[in-house]
């Protein structure tokens, strides 16, 4: 990360930054830090948010409540699963060597020595030349080492005609084939899915230690904003971002607290950030982030803490701020909803997962071909929204303030700074919304 010139207070400053006055209720003095807008890469932004993430505590919960939660402990099974050799097909348990000469025209004839009952602890037993009927999941009898599928056998009274040979262990699940005793099944930091709950139940782990979900404060700024349920007058717009951010964060497993709309008042924003920092694990400020002296989000964060990054090499979303108030991360997002969503998807998701002690496990991607040529802006990274149709990706281009570009897109693609563009038919990885 680029070193910043620091003032005695620890805030970034710029050479010859002299103070100035802003008309209205906000007064900026020479003590108010100046914006240092200096673009960094997405990778640096991600490293920074992960480094300042404040990890949450832990709690013990029932596995039925654990979908989407992050493990605070490694899960080890102390027994073999399934615990006994079992058939995974309906058929006949046999000694494999008895079947080697079997064919459709010259079947091997074995004596039927009963059947295996499900759920019984008693082991059956066969001798060479014998077999036992066994259902799917049934415990293999002693002496048997394979199962002939019922499709390739025919019962005739006390005899069974075997019409296809099998090899040792064919159609058999070994006692430790699913999970072996003493093995780590899930490491700490793993994000649980519905299928993982079934695994936990299978090993008898019905209560687990997980990371607490982080509590994220959301602050909206802008003199033009009115609540989403209001009817805006000319010059006003409905406040969108707090709703978008809240739902996005909840999908990532966070609790959200909305602190309302701050109408570009520095003192009020500072006070609200201080309040939120006492009540939350991280804060997101929407709007008020820009490249110039009107960036009150930068000034507010720098006044109560530190700013590490002011500007990310991404369009839309360039004027993003990453800082801290005490030990609480504060992210300043641009006001346009499309810019907000891009930064949430590419950066903020890493903050939330780091707070939960997890990698970004559930980032859904798809490799697909480009539907058209796409020229790149030389010398800069680009993240382009795309729509997936007929197994191809079509760019969705438009201004960052237009919500319809989100409506009509399915994800984003990344074009590195050194690449001139993409060709029609070229394979590209799409990060799905």
N, C-alpha and C positions, 0 to 999 in steps of 0.2 A: 504494500500500500504506500502511496506517495506520502512523504513526510510533510507535515504542515507547520508553518510558523506559528508558534503559540504565544499568547499573551501571558502575563503573570497569573491570570485567573484560570489558565488552561484552555481558553477559547481560541479557536483559529482566528488569525487576523491577517490583514494584508498591509504591505508597505504603503505609506502615504494614503491611508484610508479615510481621512478626516470625517468628522461627523456632519450630519445634515438634519434638517427638519422635514417632517412629513405633515402636511396639513391634516386637520381633523384631530381626533382624540389621541392618536399615537404620536409620541415624541421620541425621536432617535437622537441620542447624544453620541459623543465620540467614544463613550464606553460601550456602545452597542456594536457587536461584531459585524464586520462587513461580509457579505457573501463572497465566496472564493471560487465560484463555479468552475469546476475542473473535471472533465469527463473521465470516468474509469470504465473498465470492461465489466460485462456481466459477471464473469468469473471472480473478479476482485470484489464486486458487490456481494456476491454469494458468500465468499470467504469472510467478509466483514460481518455480515449479519449472523453467520454461524458462530463467529468468534465472540460476539457480544450477547449471544442468546443467554437468557437467564433460565436455567433448567428448573422445571417444576418439581414438586415433591412427589411422593408415592402414596398409593392407597391400595387396599386389598378388596377385590370385587369378585362376584360370582362370574363364571365364564359365560353365562347367558347374557351378561351385560357388557361383554368384552369386545364385540365387533368394532373394529377401528381403533381400539386402544393400543398403546405402546407398552410392551413388556418392560418392567423394571428389574426383572430377574431372568436368568437363563432357565429354560425348561428342560429338565433331564428326566428320562424314564428309568425307573429302577427295576423294571422287569421286561422280559422279552414280550413283544407284541407280534402276533396274536397269543403267544405262550404255548402253543402246541402245533404240531404239523397238521395241516387241514387241507381238504380238497377245495379247489376253486371251480370245479365243474361237477354236475350230476353225472354219475357213472359207476364204475366198479374199481375198487381198490385192488391192485394186483402187485405181484412181483414182476418188475419190468422184464427180467430175463425170460419169464414164461411166455412173453408175447412176441419175441423177436422174429419168429417165423410166420406170424399171423398175416393173412391177406384176405381180400374179399372172396377169392375162390377157394382158399384153403385156410379157414379160420382155425384158431386154437380153441380147444374146448377146456374150460376150467370148471371146477366144482364150486357151486355157490354155498358159501359158509355164512349165511345170514346177512343182516344189514346193520348199518351204523345208525344209531338213534341220536338226534341232535340234543345237545345239552347234557349228555350223560358223561360222567367222569370215568366210567369203566372203559378200558381199552379192549377192543376186539383183537383177534389174532388170526392170521392166515399162515398156512404152510405152502410150500411150493406146489403148484397145481391147483390152488384155491383162489377165490376172490370173494369180496363182500360188496354189496351195494352200498354206495355212499352218496349222500346229498351234498350240494354245494355248502361249504362251511363245516362239513362233518369232520370229526377227528380221525386221522389216519390210524388204522389198526396196526398192531405190531406185525412185523414181517413184510408189510406192504411198503413200496417205495415209489409208486406211480399210480395214476388214475387213468383208466380208459373211458373216454367220453361215451355217454349212453348211446349216441348216434352210431357208434362203431361197435356196438355189442348187441347181442340178442339173447334174451333169457328163454330157456326151454326147460321148464320144470326146475330141477335141481342143478342144471347145467347152464353155462353161459358161453356163447360163441363169441370170441374176440376176433374182429375182422381187420384190425389195424394195430401195428406194433406201437409201443411207447418206450421212451427212454427214462432212466432214473430221474426222479423229481418232476416229470412232466405232469402238468395240471395239479401240482401240489404247492402250497404256500408253506415255507419253513417256519418254525416256531418263532424265529427272530428276524424274519424277512421284512416285516413292516418296520419295526424298530427294535434295536438291540439294547439290552440292559446297560445302563451307564453312559449312554450316548446323549449328547446335547441335541435336542430336536429343534428348539427355537432359541436364538441368542437374545440376550437383553437388547432392547432397542427395536425389536421386530414389531411391525404393525400387524395386528391380528385381523384375519378375514373370516367370513362365516365357515369356510372349510377347516380353518385352524381350530375352531371351537370343537368340531367333531373329533379332531385329533386329541385335543386336551381331554375330552371326555373319555376317549378310548384308553388313555393311560391313567385315568382316575384323578386327574388334576382339575378339580372343580372350582377352586378358588385360587386366584393368582394376584401377584403384585404388579401393578401397572403405574405408569406415570400419570399424575393428575393432569387433566386438560388445562392448558393455559387460559388465562383471562385477559382478553385484549380490549383495550379502550379505543373507541372510534370517535374522532372529532372532525367535523366538517367545517370548512371556512369559505366565506364568500358573501359579499354584500348583495349579490344578485339572487341568492338562494332562498327558496321558500319550501316548506314541507311538501312531500310528494302528494299528499292528499289535497293541497291547496290549488286554487285556480290562479296561475301566475298572471300578473299584469305585464304590459309591454316592458321589456328590459329585464324581467325576472325569469328564472328557470327553476323547475322542480329539482329538489335535492335528490340525487340518484345514488351517489357513491356509498353512503353509509349502508344502504340496503344491499348493494352489490357486495361490498366488503364483508358485511356481516354474514351473508349466506356463504360466501367463499370460505371464510374462516371456520364457520360451523362444519362445512364439509371436511375441513382439515382437522376437525376434532377440537376446536377452541370454543370457549364461551366468549360472548361479546357484550360490551357495555357501551351504549351510545350516549355521548355527552352533548348532543345537539349541534346547532349551527352557531359558529362564531363569526360575526360580521366584520372581518378584517380589522379587529381591534387587538393590538399587540398585547396590552396588559391583560385583557380578558383571556387571550389564548395562552399566555404564560401561566396564568392562574389555573386554567383548566388542565393544562399539561401537568402542573404540579399536583393537582388533585388526582388525576388519573394515575400518576406514577405511584401514588400511595395505595391505590385500589386495584391496580392491574399489573400483569407481568410484562406487558408491552403496550405500546400506543401507536396507533396509525392516525396521522393527520392528513385529511383529504383536502386538496386545494391550497392556495396560498403559496405554492412552490413555483418559483420561476427563476429566470437567469439574472435578474436585476435587483435593484435596491427595493423593489416592492415585495420582495420575498419575505413576508412576515413569518412564515413557517421556519425558515432558516434562523431568523433573528430570535424567535421564541425559543427554539431548541438550544441555540448557542447561549442564550441568556440564562438558562437553567441547567445546562449540562455541556456536552461536547458534540460537535459535528465531525464525523469522520469522512463522509463522502457527500459531495454536492454535485451531482451530475453523473448519469450512467449512459454508456454508449448504446442507446436503444431508441428507436423511433417507432411509435410514440412512447413517451415516458422519460425523456432525457432529464428533466429537472428534478429527479428523485433525490431525496435527502436521507442519509442514514446517520443516526446519532444516538445519544443516550442521555437520560435524565437520572442522576444517581446510577443505579445498576439496571435501570429499566430501558430497553431499546425503544427508540422513537423513530418511526419511518414517516417521512413527509412525501406524499404522493401528489402528482399533478392533478388538476381538477377534472380534466376530460375523462369520462368513464372508460373509454377505450384505453387510454394511457394507464389508468388505474388498474384495469383488468390485466394488461400486459405485465405490469410490475408485480402484481399479486402472483401471477402465474410463474414468472421467471425468478423472482427474488423473495417475496414475502413467504411463499410456501417453504422455503429453506429455513427461514427464521422460526416458523411454527414447528417444523419437524425437529430442529435442533433443540428447541425448548422442551420438547418431549423426549429428547435423547435418541432420536431416530434419524436414519438416513431418509432421503426422499424415495421411499420404497414404491409408492403407488403413483408413479408418473407414467401415464399411458401413452405409448408411442406406436406408430405404424409406419412401415416403409412402403412407399408408394411412388408412382411415376408422375412427373410433371405433365400437365395437360397442355401447357404452352411454354414458350420461351419466357424467361424473366431476366431482365437486365438489372444488375446491381449498381448501387452507388459506390463507386470505387473508394477504397480507403476506410470504410467503416463497416462494422457489423450490422446486419439487418435481420429483423425478425418480422416475417410477413405472414399475415393472416391468409388462410386458404380454406377453400371449400372442397370436400371430397365428393366426387360424383363419378360413377362408372369406373371406380378403382383408379382414379387419377386426381391430382391436386391442382385446383385452379386458384390463382392469387385473387384475393379480395382486397382491392385497393380502394382507398378513400381517406378522407381527412380524419384526424384523430378525434374530432368532436362528434363524429357521426356514429350513433349507436347501431345503425343498420349493418355496419361492418362486423360487429359481434354477432348479430342475429343471423347473418348469412355465412358465417365461417364455422369450421369444425375444429380448428386448431391453428398452430403456427409452425413455420419452418425457419431454420436458421441459415443465413448465408454468411460465412466468415468474411472478414475484412479483405482478405487477399483474393477472393474469388470474384470474377467479373460478372457472374450471373449463372443461370440455370438454363439447360436446353430442354425442349420438349422431349419427353420420353426418359429423361434422366431420373434415376432413383433418388429420392429424398426422404428424410425421416420427418414425419409430422408428429409434433407433440400435441396430443388431443386435449381439448378443453375439458 
